[in-house]
Amino acid sequence: MATLEELIATRINKADELRRQGIEPYPHSYEPTHNTASFLAQYGDKVEAGETLDELVRVAGRVMAVRKSGGRTFIDIEDQHGSVQAVVQRDNVGENNYALLHAVLERGDFIGIEGNVTRTKRNALSVDAQSWTMLTKAVRPLPSKEYTTEEGDRRGGLADPELMYRQPALRFIMDPSARDVMVKRSSAISLMREILERHGYMEVEIPTLQPVYGGASARPFTTRLNALGGMDLYLSISPELYLKRMLVGGFNKGVYTICKNFRNEGIDRTHNPEFTMMECYKAFVDYEWLMRLTENMWEEIFTEVNDSAQVRYAMPKSELGEQVLDFKAPWERRTMCSLVYEHTGLDVANMEEAELRERVQRVYNDGKPYIQSDDYGSLVWGNMVQVLFEAYAEHHLVQPTFVIDHPRESTPLCKGKRGDQRLIERFEPFVYGVEVANAYSELNDPVLQRQLLMEQARMGLMGDEEAHQMDEYFCRAIEYGMPPAGGLGIGVDRLVMFLTGSTTIRDVIAFPFMRPEL
């Protein structure tokens, strides 16, 4: 069997052979009359089996299969819209052109076909070629649709998945369903923009390189700006503090951005170091208004893109199994405290801090210690509630559910809950145990905001790598007066995961982050 290097060398020689015959293997352009979808739509019901129309068409695309049968060759040509068959007959294109076709054409090449519309006796709508044009001679062969695992087992289906993720262009060539995911992603983002602008929001851009990172609890990526003497800079972990400055500046109808965030954290099925967020902020609304915006937005996106607000979803090895998820509004609303009570038996809403700390150190009847820590003194009431929720409640949330009224310790950027200052007016929607968005009634008291960020800065000095930074420019901005407002962030990648039934974030990102090859 030839090596990869030998196969590449052979293909380069075939490109050179075309040049020796005066044919450019990489022409500048080609003008198809139809793509595969428009060809099938126009002629699908106009041609009977065995019939040929006297109408010339031109199609172009990548060669995905070549089958020779006597003096005829059948070529499967694929573009973004689908696949069409071309029939090249020796008698139609001439002996020399037919021989050249077989000498140089291989799977992976791009070809243009001009010919009449026909339907074969086997009922395949095709182009009966009168001429062919090499559009791109591919020099690296496409992989087999079988691959060998590290254990030596042969697997069918797509080529090696790791290779597919390292070479996204190859993944899209080999797997049309992967292209469909990207099309749905684009449609979802377009709809998101349309919905926001329907509500008066205006799209703005925020800097990716920032002198102070903020807006989330996360570890940043760091870099340096040589032009300013090696100034430390950070890749944005959130656009929040910049968008709020726009509210201060008078853009009260609302601002939004769809941008990349960068967080120097773990990589798993739902986390990638670089991911896409939509964040929007609007004056004079609170988190109740944003819940309605969120559920209606998701319902509209799913209904428009998938023709249904429901989707079947199953994460491998998940105890939840396959579920029919229903994104139709309204979604259920549950307080974090009520969920902790449901799944632990701890009535945290009616416990003081000391009692809760004493209770969480016990082993309950189910034999599970609820919190294990060497320093319970550092776990205040809100920390314990949040830890209990994350450990014992969130993974039970299958259908879209707003988890509302979080402990005030969970973020320094949110208004207190009306009627209970231990809590804040924050919600996170969960689907299939996964958090997909985050929203607040935004804190706009400049004195309190400064105090809370200074406290976060102290926590950072004490070793908390995910503490918020003290952003003096943001604090000065809201001292000029920021109107009451609501802010919402939606993880675009996770939305697309559920929209497309994808079970890993790598499937919905065109260029996911991968370890270097050894």
Backbone hydrogen bonds, N-H to C=O, Kabsch-Sander energy under -0.5 kcal/mol:
donor,donor_aa,acceptor,acceptor_aa,energy
7,L,3,T,-2.3
8,I,4,L,-2.5
9,A,5,E,-2.2
10,T,6,E,-2.2
11,R,7,L,-2.0
12,I,8,I,-2.3
13,N,9,A,-2.0
14,K,10,T,-1.6
15,A,11,R,-1.9
16,D,12,I,-2.2
17,E,13,N,-2.1
18,L,14,K,-1.8
19,R,15,A,-1.7
20,R,16,D,-2.3
21,Q,17,E,-1.3
22,G,19,R,-2.1
23,I,18,L,-2.9
24,E,22,G,-0.5
33,T,58,R,-1.8
34,H,58,R,-1.8
39,F,35,N,-2.4
40,L,36,T,-2.3
41,A,37,A,-2.4
42,Q,38,S,-2.3
43,Y,39,F,-2.2
44,G,40,L,-1.7
46,K,43,Y,-1.4
47,V,43,Y,-0.8
50,G,119,R,-2.5
51,E,48,E,-2.3
53,L,117,V,-3.1
55,E,53,L,-1.6
57,V,115,G,-2.9
59,V,113,I,-2.3
61,G,111,I,-1.8
62,R,78,E,-2.7
63,V,109,D,-3.7
64,M,62,R,-0.6
64,M,76,D,-2.9
65,A,76,D,-0.9
67,R,74,F,-2.7
69,S,72,R,-3.5
72,R,69,S,-1.5
73,T,88,V,-2.4
74,F,67,R,-3.6
75,I,73,T,-0.5
75,I,86,A,-2.9
76,D,65,A,-2.2
77,I,75,I,-0.6
77,I,84,V,-3.1
78,E,62,R,-2.7
79,D,82,G,-2.6
82,G,79,D,-0.8
84,V,77,I,-2.6
85,Q,125,L,-0.8
86,A,75,I,-2.8
87,V,127,V,-3.0
88,V,73,T,-3.0
88,V,86,A,-0.6
89,Q,87,V,-0.6
90,R,71,G,-2.8
92,N,89,Q,-0.9
93,V,89,Q,-2.0
94,G,90,R,-1.9
98,Y,94,G,-2.3
99,A,95,E,-2.4
100,L,96,N,-2.6
101,L,97,N,-2.2
102,H,98,Y,-1.7
103,A,99,A,-1.5
104,V,100,L,-2.0
105,L,101,L,-2.6
108,G,63,V,-3.2
109,D,106,E,-2.1
110,F,136,T,-2.4
111,I,61,G,-2.5
112,G,133,T,-2.7
113,I,59,V,-2.8
114,E,131,S,-2.1
115,G,57,V,-2.3
116,N,128,D,-1.7
117,V,55,E,-1.0
118,T,126,S,-2.5
119,R,51,E,-1.9
120,T,124,A,-2.1
123,N,120,T,-2.2
125,L,123,N,-0.7
126,S,118,T,-3.4
127,V,85,Q,-1.9
128,D,116,N,-3.4
128,D,126,S,-0.5
129,A,87,V,-2.4
129,A,127,V,-1.0
130,Q,114,E,-3.7
131,S,114,E,-1.8
133,T,112,G,-2.4
135,L,110,F,-2.4
135,L,133,T,-0.5
136,T,110,F,-1.7
137,K,25,P,-0.6
138,A,136,T,-0.9
147,Y,155,R,-1.9
149,T,153,D,-2.7
152,G,149,T,-2.0
155,R,147,Y,-2.8
164,M,160,D,-1.9
165,Y,161,P,-2.2
166,R,162,E,-1.9
167,Q,163,L,-1.8
170,L,167,Q,-0.8
171,R,164,M,-0.6
171,R,167,Q,-1.9
172,F,168,P,-2.2
173,I,169,A,-1.6
174,M,170,L,-2.7
175,D,171,R,-1.9
178,A,175,D,-1.4
179,R,175,D,-1.1
180,D,176,P,-2.0
181,V,177,S,-1.6
182,M,178,A,-1.4
183,V,179,R,-2.1
184,K,180,D,-2.5
185,R,181,V,-2.5
186,S,182,M,-2.3
187,S,183,V,-2.2
188,A,184,K,-2.6
189,I,185,R,-2.3
190,S,186,S,-2.2
191,L,187,S,-2.4
192,M,188,A,-2.3
193,R,189,I,-2.2
194,E,190,S,-2.3
195,I,191,L,-2.9
196,L,192,M,-2.3
197,E,193,R,-2.6
198,R,194,E,-1.7
199,H,195,I,-1.1
199,H,196,L,-0.6
200,G,197,E,-1.2
201,Y,196,L,-2.2
202,M,254,G,-1.8
204,V,256,Y,-2.7
210,Q,208,T,-0.6
210,Q,234,Y,-2.8
218,A,216,A,-1.0
223,T,233,L,-2.6
225,L,231,M,-2.6
226,N,224,R,-0.7
228,L,225,L,-1.2
229,G,226,N,-1.6
230,G,225,L,-1.4
231,M,225,L,-1.5
233,L,223,T,-2.7
234,Y,210,Q,-2.4
235,L,221,F,-2.0
236,S,208,T,-2.0
242,Y,239,P,-0.6
243,L,239,P,-2.2
244,K,240,E,-2.2
245,R,241,L,-1.0
246,M,242,Y,-1.1
247,L,243,L,-1.3
248,V,244,K,-2.1
249,G,245,R,-1.9
250,G,247,L,-1.6
251,F,246,M,-2.0
252,N,250,G,-1.8
254,G,251,F,-1.1
255,V,281,Y,-2.4
256,Y,202,M,-2.2
257,T,279,E,-2.2
259,C,257,T,-0.5
259,C,277,M,-2.3
261,N,275,F,-3.1
262,F,236,S,-2.7
263,R,273,P,-2.3
264,N,219,R,-3.1
265,E,263,R,-2.3
268,D,271,H,-1.4
271,H,268,D,-0.8
275,F,261,N,-2.2
277,M,259,C,-2.8
278,M,490,I,-2.3
279,E,257,T,-2.4
279,E,277,M,-0.5
280,C,488,L,-2.6
281,Y,255,V,-2.7
282,K,486,G,-2.1
283,A,252,N,-1.8
284,F,484,P,-4.5
285,V,282,K,-0.8
290,L,286,D,-1.8
291,M,287,Y,-1.8
292,R,288,E,-1.5
293,L,289,W,-2.0
294,T,290,L,-2.8
295,E,291,M,-2.5
296,N,292,R,-2.0
297,M,293,L,-2.3
298,W,294,T,-2.5
299,E,295,E,-2.2
300,E,296,N,-2.4
301,I,297,M,-2.6
302,F,298,W,-2.6
303,T,299,E,-2.5
304,E,300,E,-2.7
305,V,301,I,-2.6
306,N,302,F,-2.4
307,D,303,T,-1.1
308,S,302,F,-1.1
311,V,325,L,-2.0
313,Y,323,Q,-2.9
318,S,315,M,-2.1
321,G,318,S,-1.2
323,Q,313,Y,-3.0
325,L,311,V,-2.9
325,L,323,Q,-0.8
327,F,309,A,-2.8
327,F,325,L,-0.6
332,E,400,P,-1.0
334,R,402,F,-3.1
336,M,404,I,-2.0
339,L,335,T,-1.7
340,V,336,M,-2.2
341,Y,337,C,-2.3
342,E,338,S,-2.3
343,H,339,L,-1.9
344,T,340,V,-1.7
345,G,340,V,-0.5
345,G,341,Y,-1.9
346,L,340,V,-0.6
347,D,345,G,-0.7
348,V,346,L,-2.1
350,N,347,D,-1.7
351,M,348,V,-1.6
356,L,352,E,-2.4
357,R,353,E,-2.7
358,E,354,A,-2.0
359,R,355,E,-2.4
360,V,356,L,-2.6
361,Q,357,R,-0.7
362,R,359,R,-1.5
364,Y,362,R,-0.6
364,Y,368,K,-1.0
367,G,364,Y,-2.5
370,Y,362,R,-0.8
371,I,360,V,-1.3
373,S,371,I,-0.5
378,S,375,D,-1.4
379,L,376,Y,-1.4
380,V,378,S,-1.0
384,M,380,V,-2.3
385,V,381,W,-2.2
386,Q,382,G,-2.3
387,V,383,N,-2.5
388,L,384,M,-2.5
389,F,385,V,-2.3
390,E,386,Q,-2.6
391,A,387,V,-2.3
392,Y,388,L,-2.5
393,A,389,F,-2.3
394,E,389,F,-2.2
396,H,393,A,-2.1
397,L,394,E,-1.7
398,V,396,H,-1.0
401,T,430,F,-2.0
402,F,332,E,-3.2
403,V,401,T,-0.7
403,V,428,E,-2.6
404,I,334,R,-2.7
404,I,402,F,-0.7
405,D,426,R,-1.4
406,H,424,I,-0.6
408,R,422,R,-2.5
410,S,407,P,-1.9
411,T,408,R,-1.0
415,K,441,S,-3.3
417,K,420,D,-0.6
417,K,423,L,-2.6
420,D,417,K,-1.9
423,L,420,D,-1.9
424,I,406,H,-2.6
425,E,415,K,-2.2
426,R,424,I,-1.8
427,F,439,A,-2.2
428,E,403,V,-1.9
430,F,401,T,-2.5
431,V,434,V,-2.5
432,Y,398,V,-2.6
433,G,397,L,-3.2
434,V,431,V,-2.4
436,V,429,P,-2.6
437,A,429,P,-0.7
438,N,489,G,-2.3
439,A,427,F,-2.0
440,Y,487,G,-2.1
441,S,425,E,-1.9
442,E,440,Y,-0.8
442,E,485,A,-2.4
443,L,413,L,-1.9
449,Q,445,D,-2.7
450,R,446,P,-2.1
451,Q,447,V,-1.9
452,L,448,L,-2.5
453,L,449,Q,-2.3
454,M,450,R,-2.3
455,E,451,Q,-2.1
456,Q,452,L,-2.0
457,A,453,L,-2.4
458,R,454,M,-2.0
459,M,455,E,-1.9
460,G,456,Q,-2.2
461,L,457,A,-1.9
462,M,458,R,-1.3
463,G,460,G,-1.5
464,D,459,M,-2.3
465,E,463,G,-1.0
467,A,464,D,-1.3
469,Q,213,Y,-0.6
471,D,469,Q,-0.8
472,E,470,M,-0.8
475,C,471,D,-2.3
476,R,472,E,-2.5
477,A,473,Y,-1.9
478,I,474,F,-2.2
479,E,475,C,-1.0
480,Y,476,R,-0.7
480,Y,477,A,-1.5
481,G,478,I,-1.1
482,M,478,I,-0.5
486,G,282,K,-2.2
487,G,440,Y,-1.9
488,L,280,C,-2.7
489,G,438,N,-3.0
490,I,278,M,-2.9
491,G,436,V,-2.2
492,V,276,T,-1.6
492,V,490,I,-0.9
493,D,276,T,-0.8
495,L,491,G,-2.2
496,V,492,V,-2.4
497,M,493,D,-1.8
498,F,494,R,-1.9
499,L,495,L,-2.4
500,T,496,V,-2.2
501,G,497,M,-0.8
502,S,497,M,-1.8
505,I,269,R,-2.7
507,D,504,T,-1.7
508,V,505,I,-1.1
509,I,505,I,-0.6
